[in-house]
Amino acid sequence: MSYELVVGLEVHCQLNTNSKAFCGCSTEFGKPANTNVCPVCLALPGALPVLNKRVVEDAVKLGLATDCTIARQSILARKNYFYPDLPKGYQISQYEEPVCSEGMIHVDTDEGRKNIRLVRIHVEEDAGKSIHDIGDDTFIDVNRCGVPLLEIVSYPDIRSAKEASAYLQKLRQIVKYLGISDGNMEEGSLRCDANVSVRLKGAEEYGTRTEIKNMNSFKSVEKAIEYEAQRHIDVLESGGKIVQETRLWDADKQETRSMRGKEFAHDYRYFPDPDLVPVQIDDEMLESMKLELPEFPEARSERFVQEFGIPGYDAGVLTAEREVADYFENVVRCSGDAKAASNWVMGEVLRTLKEKNIPVASFSVSPERLGELIGLIAGGTISNTIAKQVFERMQETADDAKAIVEKEGLAQVSDTAEIEKVVQDIIDANPGQVEQYRSGKTRIFGFFVGQCMKAMKGKANPVVVNEILKRKLEG
């Protein structure tokens, strides 16, 4: 407990552009090896890169969303290193003059809200992929060469593994709200490297850091940081010294292992790319990007509370993903009942999405159809119990809620004579429970309601059932 954890994160975010950063090749995932390529990707003699404007626009959007200073001029540089899956022998990146710098991401921790400072956000192209699991040879797939990335580098402001995970989740939420990336860690759209060190509490100097790679989930990030921090402490407590190096996280063994010595900036011999002109961002472009920024989760959550009168917790759940928030607002618009819309989206809709592992964009029940279903409940046509049956049928057919109710005879029964007969049968069949109720054990009233609803297959109007039951039991 005398040690303090110090963490900084370097995150690579893959942009969802249709074409690569410096050529017109497709970025489509899963294509046959070495088919999304051209002379630029393969670094053939005479091939010249041309910067994809959308990459710069996405960088500016993320910079604005994280309160960065946007550089009116930035330089694209060559990051030199030699590896089989890097045909050019260098990556096009940024070093001395990034497009965005000195930003901030706000995260909620156990101690309250905390600001994690950003050093920079810069443009970079991805490298290819080495494939080692086909026989004894290594194969190279260069489809990913040139796929556009943004690298987001934080200051070492993070003090726990949970904070690191919260920061990463917040960053993922921002890029998804902006629509610039799907933020999928498992598929590599969001890749995180953690720089970890420990120091004695109260010390001002940082300890020797190690870099951890190969973490493909939020849980992996937490586990890897916790393991590495404890490894540092154990080494220091035994009188050893931490070696600055890059380590890999082994998810199967739940441990890190040494990969290579840590590189320094001078190892890459950065210099401006002579084939690319400086990136210029004028007032018109900057203002245009500001207008394209969405309403972010915090502001949207506050508006939901004020405008729709729903609890803060509900608003937080509904705004966690932009698409879900859009869906909810459309349901409110179609139904006119914000509370019912909130209950249905938070309950049945999110449960179904989780069970089927699909995004809301792929959900078969549109906001308009759900809004109509809510209207049928409010109008007394069907009960909540029957509505859930209709909801399930709506996922299997293109029919709207009203058509399903009519076709399957699910309309709510409000005929007092019919309900009164069923209620009397239930009372006659359960004299013991009737006696209990009349002796003061009124909580058993729910038993009678349940029996009546069961007898009428959930179609009885619960308000009428309650009125008749109360009258007969207390009469």
C-alpha positions, 0 to 999 in steps of 0.5 A, spaced: 500 500 500 506 504 500 506 504 492 502 508 487 500 506 480 502 510 474 499 509 468 499 512 461 495 509 455 496 509 447 490 507 444 490 506 436 483 507 433 481 505 426 477 509 422 471 507 419 473 510 412 471 506 405 478 507 403 485 507 406 489 513 408 493 515 402 490 511 397 483 509 394 484 501 396 478 498 400 478 498 408 473 492 408 475 487 413 475 480 411 477 480 404 482 475 401 489 476 403 493 481 399 487 483 395 485 490 398 492 493 395 495 497 390 502 500 388 502 505 394 500 499 399 506 495 396 511 501 396 512 500 389 517 505 385 514 511 383 507 510 387 506 516 391 501 517 397 495 522 397 492 524 403 484 522 405 481 528 407 476 524 411 481 522 415 483 529 417 476 531 418 475 525 423 481 527 427 479 534 428 472 532 430 475 527 435 480 533 437 474 538 438 470 532 442 476 532 447 477 539 448 484 539 444 488 545 441 487 544 433 493 545 429 492 549 423 498 546 420 501 539 421 506 535 418 506 528 416 512 524 418 516 517 416 516 513 422 522 508 420 523 501 422 523 494 419 519 488 419 516 483 414 509 486 414 511 493 413 513 494 405 515 501 405 520 500 411 516 506 414 509 508 417 506 514 415 505 518 422 506 524 425 511 526 430 513 533 432 507 537 429 500 532 430 493 535 428 491 535 435 494 536 442 493 538 449 486 535 450 482 532 456 477 526 457 472 526 463 471 519 467 467 517 472 471 514 478 469 511 485 472 518 488 468 522 483 469 525 476 476 525 474 480 529 468 485 525 464 489 529 460 491 528 453 498 529 450 496 528 443 491 525 437 495 524 431 494 521 424 497 514 422 497 508 417 496 501 420 501 496 418 500 489 415 499 482 418 504 477 419 500 470 420 504 464 424 499 459 424 499 456 417 504 450 418 511 452 419 512 458 415 510 465 416 505 469 411 504 476 410 497 479 408 498 487 407 491 488 406 491 492 412 497 496 410 495 504 409 488 503 413 487 509 417 488 510 424 488 515 430 493 515 435 490 518 442 496 518 447 494 520 454 499 523 460 500 518 466 494 521 470 491 514 471 492 511 478 488 505 477 486 499 473 479 501 473 480 508 471 484 505 465 478 501 463 473 507 465 478 512 460 478 507 455 470 505 455 469 513 455 474 514 449 470 508 445 463 512 447 466 518 444 468 515 437 462 511 436 458 517 438 462 521 433 461 516 428 468 515 426 469 508 428 465 502 431 470 502 437 470 494 437 476 492 441 475 484 439 476 486 432 482 490 433 478 497 431 480 500 438 487 497 440 490 499 447 498 499 449 499 501 457 505 504 460 505 502 467 510 504 473 509 504 480 513 509 485 512 510 493 506 514 495 508 522 495 514 521 490 515 526 485 519 522 480 516 517 476 518 509 476 521 505 470 515 504 466 514 498 462 509 497 456 504 492 455 501 490 448 496 485 446 490 487 450 483 486 446 478 487 451 476 492 457 477 486 462 484 484 459 486 492 460 484 491 467 487 484 469 494 486 465 495 493 469 494 489 475 498 484 474 504 488 471 503 493 477 504 487 482 510 484 478 513 491 479 512 492 486 515 484 487 521 486 483 522 492 487 521 489 494 526 484 493 531 489 491 531 488 484 530 493 478 525 494 473 527 493 466 524 498 461 521 493 456 515 492 452 511 486 454 505 482 452 499 480 455 498 472 455 490 472 457 490 464 458 496 464 463 493 471 466 500 474 466 505 479 462 511 476 458 517 480 455 517 481 448 523 486 446 527 492 449 522 498 449 524 503 443 525 510 444 523 516 439 530 517 436 530 509 434 524 511 429 528 516 426 522 521 424 523 526 419 517 529 415 515 525 409 517 529 402 512 526 398 506 529 402 505 536 403 503 539 410 496 539 412 492 545 413 486 546 417 482 553 415 477 557 419 471 554 414 473 547 415 474 548 423 467 551 423 464 545 419 467 540 423 464 543 429 457 543 426 457 536 425 459 534 432 453 530 436 450 532 442 454 528 447 452 523 452 452 527 458 448 533 455 443 528 452 442 525 459 441 531 462 436 533 457 432 527 457 431 528 465 429 535 464 425 534 457 422 527 459 422 527 466 425 520 467 430 518 472 438 520 471 439 513 472 435 511 466 437 517 462 444 514 463 443 507 460 439 510 454 444 515 452 450 510 453 450 508 446 448 514 440 443 509 436 439 507 442 438 514 444 436 515 437 431 509 438 428 511 444 427 519 442 423 516 436 419 511 440 417 517 445 415 521 438 411 515 436 408 514 442 407 520 446 409 517 453 416 518 455 416 513 461 413 507 458 418 508 452 424 508 457 421 502 460 420 498 454 427 500 451 431 499 457 427 492 459 425 488 453 429 492 447 436 492 451 434 485 453 433 482 446 439 486 443 443 482 448 440 476 447 441 476 440 448 480 440 445 485 435 446 492 434 439 496 435 440 498 427 439 491 426 433 490 430 427 488 427 422 492 431 422 499 429 421 505 433 414 506 430 412 499 431 414 499 438 410 506 439 404 503 436 404 497 441 405 502 447 399 506 444 395 500 444 397 499 452 395 506 454 388 505 450 386 499 454 386 495 448 391 490 451 395 489 457 402 489 459 402 482 459 399 481 452 403 486 450 410 482 451 407 476 447 405 481 441 412 484 442 415 477 441 411 476 435 413 483 432 420 480 432 418 474 427 413 478 422 412 484 419 405 485 421 404 491 426 402 491 433 394 492 431 394 487 426 397 481 431 392 483 436 386 482 431 389 476 428 390 472 434 384 475 438 389 478 444 384 484 445 383 486 452 377 483 455 373 489 459 366 486 459 364 486 467 359 480 466 365 476 463 370 478 468 365 477 474 363 470 472 371 468 472 372 472 479 366 468 482 369 462 480 376 463 483 373 465 490 368 459 490 374 455 488 379 458 494 375 459 500 381 458 505 384 464 501 378 468 502 378 467 509 385 469 510 384 475 506 377 477 510 381 476 517 386 481 515 391 478 511 390 483 505 397 481 501 394 475 499 390 479 494 395 478 489 394 471 489 386 472 486 389 477 481 394 472 478 389 466 478 384 471 474 389 473 469 391 466 468 384 463 467 383 469 462 390 468 459 392 475 461 387 478 456 382 481 462 383 488 464 387 488 470 383 495 473 376 491 472 379 485 475 381 489 481 375 493 482 370 486 482 375 482 486 375 488 491 368 489 491 366 481 492 372 480 497 370 485 502 362 485 500 
